Amino acid sequence: MFQATRRRLAIWYAALTAVLLLVFATGFYVYVRSTLIDRIDDTLKHVVEVVERSLAIDEDPNTGQYTVNVVASFRNNTKTVEDDHIDLEWFSSTGELLWSTLWEPLEIPLHPKKNGETVQLSGGQLLRQFTDRVEMGRQVVGYLRVSHPWFEVTKPIRQLIIDLSLGTSLMAIAISAIAWLLSGLAMKPVRESYQRLKQFTSDASHELRNPIATIQTNVQVALADPELESPIHRQQLQLVERLTRRMGRLVDDLLFLARQDSGMVKVRKQPVPIDALLMEVMEEQEAIAAEKGIELVLEIIDPPDSSNPPPSPLMEIETESGPDFTISGDWDQLARLFTNLVSNGLQYTAKGGQIAITLECSGVSNRPNANGAVQVTVKDSGIGIPPESVPHIFERFYRVDPARSHESEQSSEWGSTGSGLGLAIVQAIVENHHGWIRVDSQLNLGTTVSVNLPLSKPELEKLHPET
């Protein structure tokens, strides 16, 4: 539990920090890229201003029209622009190319605009361009277009992406390690408090068992005294005995769960024939069922290709004679598991109802690689569980709303009259045996509990002898 919580804390911390790093890296990338583009645009604008000041413009005295002397204007600008990797193009007022520093004219239409733009050539090369319209008065004398290769941006940007990716990855790894250490430090006091609480629960439960057992023994001795003639005193002693017995069960449940949490509960593995175990549980619960007028039914379904007839519920089965339903587990824990399930069904099923227990092998076939498991289904005709309560019934001390009641004045199923620990113990035992449990319930129709437990290896070999 603590490892899972620590893992979640570390993952959340690392994920949040990784997102912040990603946002920072993206913002830094956008900032550097825009800065490089602005620097190129400023360079192009500066070149345009220098070239415009050096233009040799002649005026025709007859027409008053202005013309640009191309040779005189660009004679001194060629070397300067070559040093800065900048190309110049001069267009007439009609858009005709008159002069260029390029070896071949660009197949790009003239788009006069003050802002810079990025264009792509046919070979995939990118250029950053700035086009300026040159005017004298109201007359347009021509267009000046300056171009700068885009590799001045792509090269440092590519290196920046590599550096950011590597730095972010290393930072994320370092932060993950730090998050794991910090989550461990954060969980340490919680773990210590929880350990103290578990130890207290275990010690308190253990210490309560002796006085409760003593009280119950004394009450039973008093009830057996023939000189006790007062019916009131006898009734009071019987009440004390019932309450003491209930308290003893509660203490046993608390002690089991406390030992389960601390890892003290060990599964004593041995071959357990589930069919024989279920018959023993039914014999123990038969008297309670008969007293409440509830029918107990056990159905054992043979696996495929099994020639043995289903054993009679009234017949005692020897461990070695039941080859089909043997698992490796703890007899006492499994007996407690199914006793709790049957007791719940008896407690919340009305008179005249039925509790059907079905035993079968699931996942068993003639295929050599088939996985085998024993499935036990306990189905009652009780009042059912509300849908919103089903996900919580395995929580400790959880009780379904006691305001709901059955026609026979029974409380809502699986919770309100008990301690709320029975199903928590059931789930713990199932997990100890590497199985799973599922609960399906409908109000006023009953509840079905399915428990799957893996078959032991010898039984699988017996079911699949060809393997």
N, C-alpha and C positions, 0 to 999 in steps of 0.2 A: 504493500500500500504506500509506504513512504518512498520507495524507489520510483513508483509510478508518479506520485505527486512531485517528487524532485525532478523527474524527467519532464513532466509537463511544464513546471516552472522554468526549467532551463530552455526548453523549446520556445516557450512564449517570449522569454527575454531575448534569446538569440534571434528569433524571427522579427521581433519589433526592432531590434538594433540593426538587423540586416536591411529592413525596409528603410530605416532612417539613413543608413549608409548608401543605399541605392538612390534615394531621393537626393542626397548630397552629391553623389557622383554624377547623377543626371544634370543637376543644376550647375555643377562646376563645368561639365562638358559643354552645356549650352552657353554658359558665360564665356568660356575660352573661345569657342567657335565664333560666337558673335563678335568678340573682340578682334579676332584675326580678320574677319570679314570687314569690320569697320576700319581696321588699319589699312587694308588694301584699298577700300573705297576712298579713304582720305588721301592715299598716295595718288590714286587716279585723278581725284579732283585737283590735287596740287599740280599734276602734270598738265591738266587741261588749262589751269590758270596760267602756267608758265608759257605754254604754247600759244594761248590766245594773245598774251602780251607781245609775243615775238612775231605775230602775223604781219606780213607786208601787204597792206590793203591799198589799192590804187582806186582813184575816182576818175571816171570819164567826165571831162568838163562839158561835153555836149549833152549827154543824157543824164548825167548826175548819178549813174549807176556805179556801184562799188564792185571791184573784182579783187581776188587774192592772188598775189604772185607766189605760186606754189614753190618754185625753186628757191626764191629768196627767203620764204617763210620757214621751210623745214630743213634748210641746209645745215643748220647748227644743232638740230634737235635729235638727229639720228643716233649719234653715239651715246647721248645721255639716256635715251630710252632703252637702248640695247643693254646698258649696264644694269638697269632696273628690271630687265625682262618684260618691258612694256612695249607693245606695238601700237603704232599710230596709223589711222586711216583718215583721209580727208575726202569729203564728198562735196559735190557742187550743190547748189540750192535745189536742184531737181533730183538729187539722190544719186548722181553718177559718181563712181569712184574715180578720183583724180590722182591720188598719191597714197602709197602704203609702204610700210616697212616689212610687210609679210612677203614671203616667197610666192604664195598663191593667195588670191583673194578669198575671203571667207564667204561661204554660201549661206550667209545670214542676212535677212532683210534688215534695213535700217529702221530702228525704233527710237526716235529721238525722245529722250527723257532725261530728267535731271538725276534720278536715282540710279544706283547700280543694279545690274541684273546678271544672273548666271545663265550662260547659254552652253549648249552641247553641240560639238561638231559631229560630222558624220562618222568620224573614226572613234568616237566616244570621248574625246578630249573635252574638258570643261574649261571655259574662260569666264573671267569676271570682267564685264564691260561697263563703260560709262560713256554716254553719248551726249554731246553738247551742241546746241544750235547757236551758231555765231551770227549776230545781227549788228548792223550799222544803222542806227535809227530804226526805221520800220522795215528795212530791207534785210532779208536773209541772204548772207553771202556764202554760206556753206555749213557743213556739219563736220564736227571733229569727233571721232570715236577712238577711244583708247581701250586696250585689252590687256589683261594680266592673266597668266596661267593660273589655274585653280590649284595646282600642286602645292602652292605656297600655303594653302589651307589644308588640303587633304593629308599631306605628309605629317605635319605636326599633330593633326587631329587623330590620324591613325595611331601614332605613337602614344597619344594621350589616352586613347581607348584601351590600348594594351596595358599601359601603366595603371589606369583606373581599375581595370578588370583584375589585374594581379593584386593590386593593393587592397581592393575590396574583398577579394577571396581570402587573402591572408588575414585581413582584419576580422572577417566573419569567423574564420577558424579560431582565431585567438579569443574572440568574444564568446564563442560557444564553449570553449574550455573555461573561461572566466565565469560564464553563466552557470556551468556545472558546479564549479567550486562554490560560488555564491549561494546557489540553491541548496547545496549541502550544508553550508553554514546556517542558512535560514531555517532549514528543516531540523537542525540539531536540537534546539530547545523544544520544538514541538514533539520530536521523537522521544526525548527524555521525559517530557510530561506525560505522553501517552504510555510509555513503558511503566512509569510510576502508577498511572491510573490502572493499567492492566494488572500490575502486581498487587495493587490494593484490592481490586475486584477478586483476583484469585485468592489472596489471603483471607479476605472477608468471607468469601463463599466457603472456603475450606474450614474456617473457624466456626461458621454457623452450622455446619453439618452435624457436629457432635451435640450441641444443645438441642437442636431440632429433633435429632434421633432420640435423645434422652426424654424429651417432652412426649414424643409419640409413644415411646415404650411405656412410660408411666401412665399415660391416658389409657392405653390398651389394658394394662394391668388393672387399673381402676374399673374399667368397663367389665372386666372378667370377674370382678369381686361379686360373689353371690349376695353379699350383704347390702349391695347398692340397690335399694328398692325405690328410691324416689325417681319417678319418671322425668322430672324436671332436671335433676342432676345428671341423669343418664343422657338426656337430650343435649345438655350443655357439653358434656364430655365428648359426645359424638361430633358435635360441631367443632370443638377444639381439635379433635383428631383429623377431621377433614381439612381444616385450615392448616394444620401442621403438615399433613401429607402434601398439600398444595405448595406450601412454602418450601418443603424439602425438594419437590420437583423443580421449583424455580431456582433454588440454590444449585442444584445439579446442573441445570441448563446454563446458569451463569458461569459455573466452574468449567464446564466443557468449552464454552465460547472463549473464556479467558485463556485457557490452555491452548485452544486452537489458534488464537491470535499470537500467542507467544511461541508457537511452534512446538509445544510440548506434547501435542496429540500425535501419536505415531500410529500408522495403520499397520496392524499385525497381519501381514499377508499370509493367507492360507486359502486352499480351495474351498469355495463356498457355493453349494448348490442352492440357487435362488428359489427353486421350486419347493425344496424342503423348508427353507427359511420362511417363505410366505405361508406355508401351511402351519408352521409354528406360530406365526403372528396371528393367523386367523383363529387358531385354537384359543389364544390368549384373549382375543377380542370378541369371541363368540358369545360369551355370557353377557357382555355389555350390549351387544347387538340384539340378543334375544330379549333382554330387559326393556329395550327401547322399541322393540317391534320392527327392527330393521333387518333386512335380508342381506347376508354376506355371500357373495358368489365369487369363486375362483375358477378361471378358465385358463388352461395351459395349452398353448398351440404349439404343436411339434414343428420343428424346422423342416424345410424341404428334404426329401429323401430319407427321412427318419422312419424306421419301421416300428418303433416302440409306440404303443398306444398311450394316450395321455393318462397320467396317473390320477387316481381318484382323490378328491380333496380330503376324504376321510382316512386315507391310507398313509401310514408313516413311510417315508422314503429314506433309504440308506444313502449316505453321501456318495459311495462308489457306484450306486445303481442309477444315478441321474446324470448321464454324460452330456446332456444337451444344454444345460443351463448353469454350468459351473463357471464362476468368475474367481479371480484372485483378489481377495479383499479381507476386511475385518468383519467377522460374524456379528459381534456385538454392535458395531456402528451401523451396519446394514439393517440389523433387526430394529434398532432405534429409528432409523430412517423410515422404514415402512410402517412401523407402529405409529409414528407421528402422523403419517399420511392417513392411515385408516382411522385413527382417533379423531382427526379433524373432520373426516367424512361422517363419522358417527355423531359427532357433537352438533353438526349443523344440517343433519338430514332429519326430516320429520318422521313420525311414526308411520309405518307402512312403506317407507322408502327402500331403496336398494343401493348397495355399494358393490360394484363389480370390479374385480381385480383380474387383469389379463396379463399373462406372461407369454412372451414370444421372443424369438431370436430375429433381430432386424439386421439387414445387410448381409444375410447368409444365402448363398446360392451355390451352384455347381462350379462357378468360376474360381480358379485357384487363387486369384489375388483379391477376392472379395473380403471386405472387413466385416467382422462379426461383432455384435453387441447384444446384450440382453435388454429387452425393453419391458418395463413393468408399467402398466397403466391402471390408475386408481380413479374410477369414475363414480361419482355419487349423484343422487337426485335431490340435492339440497337446494338452498335458496340462491346460490351463486354469489359472485363477487362483482361489484360495479366495475365497469371498464376502466375508470380512472384510478382504481385502487390496485389493479392487477400488477402494474410495474413496481409497486412498493411493498408487496406482501412479503418479500424476502428480507426487508429491512428489520433490524432489531427493534423490538418494542412497538412496531407499527401495528395499529389496529384500525380496522375498517370502522366507519362512522357508526357508533353504537346506537344512534337514534333510530336506525332502520331495524325492523324486527320482523320475525316470521310470524305466521298465523299461530304457530304453537308457542309464541312468546320466546323463541330462540333469538339470540343476538345475531348480528350480521356475521357472515361466514369468515372464519379464520382470523379472529383477532380480538374481539371485544371481551370474551369470557376468559381467554387464556392470558399468558404473560406476554405474548407477542414474540417469543423466542423459538417456537417450534419449527417454523419454516426456515429461520436463519440457521438452525442446527441441521435441518435437512439439506440445505444448500451447501453447507460446509462439508457434510459427509459425502455428498455427490462429488464435490470438487476434490476431496481427498482420494476418491476412486477414479479420477480422470473421466468422469461422465458429464452428462448435462441433464437439466430438468426444465420442463416447459409446463405452463399452466394455461389452460383454456377454460373460460367460464362464461356463462350467460345467466343473467338474473332470472330467478324462478325456474330455471331449467337444470341447474347443477354445474358441477365443476369436474374437469378432467385433468389429472396430473400425469405426465409422462416422464419416466425416468429411464435414461439409457446408460448402461454400464458396460464397458468393453469386456468381451469374453477373454478368459485366460488362454495362453498360448497352447497348452495341451488340447483344449477343447477345439480351437481353430484347426489344429492338425487332425483332430478326429473327424471334424466336419469336412475337411479337405485332405484326405489321405494321400491324394496324388501329388501334393506339394512336398 
